[in-house]
Structure formats: structure tokens, C-alpha cells
């Protein structure tokens, strides 16, 4: 059993490393074609390019996640406030408290906004 587990782990890691090396070597060949570098220097330059872009991609990911959260909050707050005003304006006599209905509307609008924005 231990042999199976260690074999699985080593195979899985080698497949991941193989994918990374294929991606790196593909970019190294592109660097070689564009700038006429040797393969070793092109590999180094492509790794540095990927590393620099990783920081940019992380920053873009953080900004996009924050913008999605702000969009969801804007949609939920708009729907919740408009439903509160609608309920207090038109159905004030029939409802004991509009807050429970508004809470359910807010929860449903969060789920709908989450489905459309993900």
C-alpha cells in the first residue's frame, strides 16, 4: 500500500513538473526565436518574464475579485432598498413587518447576483 501511495505521489509530481517544463521550454523557444538568445539564456529570460507577469496577474486577480464583490453589494443593496420602499409604500397595511421580507429579498438577490457574476 505504501508503495502504491509513493508511486502515485511521484507520478503526480512528475506530471506537474513535466507540464511546467513544457510551458517553460515553449516560452524559451519563443524567446530564442524573437531575440536570438541561446536556449539557456532564453529559458532564464522566459522564467523571469513569467515571474514578472505572475505578480501582475495576482494584482489583476485581486482587483477583479474586489470589483465583483462591489458589484454584488451594489446590486443587493439596490434591490433591497427598492423592495423596502415598495413594500412600505404599497403593502404597509397588510404586513406586520417588512424587514423579514426585505431580508429574504436581499438573500435571494445575493444568490442571483452571485450566479450571474461568477
Secondary structure, DSSP 8 states (H G I E B T S, - for coil): -HHHHHHHHHHHHHHHHHHHHHHHHHHHHHHHHHH---HHHHHHHHHHHHHHHHHHHHHHHHHHHHHHHHHHHHHHHHHHHHHHHHHHHHSTTT-S-SHHHHHHHHHHHHHHHHHHH-
